[in-house]
Amino acid sequence: MSSIYRRPIIQRKRNIGSWGWILHFLSIVAVFTNSLLFLNGYDNFFMTLVTKAGKKPFPYWKLFQFIIIEHVALVVIVLLRVIIKNSPYWVRLFLQRRDYRLKVNSLDQE
C-alpha cells in the first residue's frame, strides 16, 4: 500500500471554505441540544425552587426554561462573534500586503 500510492499533492487555500459554515451550524445546533440536556439534568432543582417559593409552576414551565436558556446562549454566541475578530490584525495586514504585491507584479508583467 505504501509503495503503490503516493502522498497527495498539497494545495494551499486561503481559508477553510465551507467547513467554517459547517462549524457555525454545529455550534448553533449544540446550543439547542445542550439546553435540553441541561434542563433534563437540573429539572428537579428548578421545580423545587419554584414550589418552595409557594408558587405553582405554570404548565409550560419546561418550555419557558428552554426558551430562556437557549436565547441567553445564542445572545452570548452572537456577542462573541461581534466582539472577537475573525483574524488578528497582523494576519489581515499580511494578506493585504500579499495581495498588493501580486497586483503590482501582474501590472509589471503586462
Residue pairs with C-beta under 8 A, 6 or more apart in sequence:
14 95
27 77
28 74
28 77
31 70
31 73
31 74
31 77
32 70
34 73
35 66
35 69
35 70
35 73
36 66
38 69
39 62
39 65
39 66
39 69
43 62
46 61
46 65
47 57
47 61
50 57
50 61
51 57
58 64
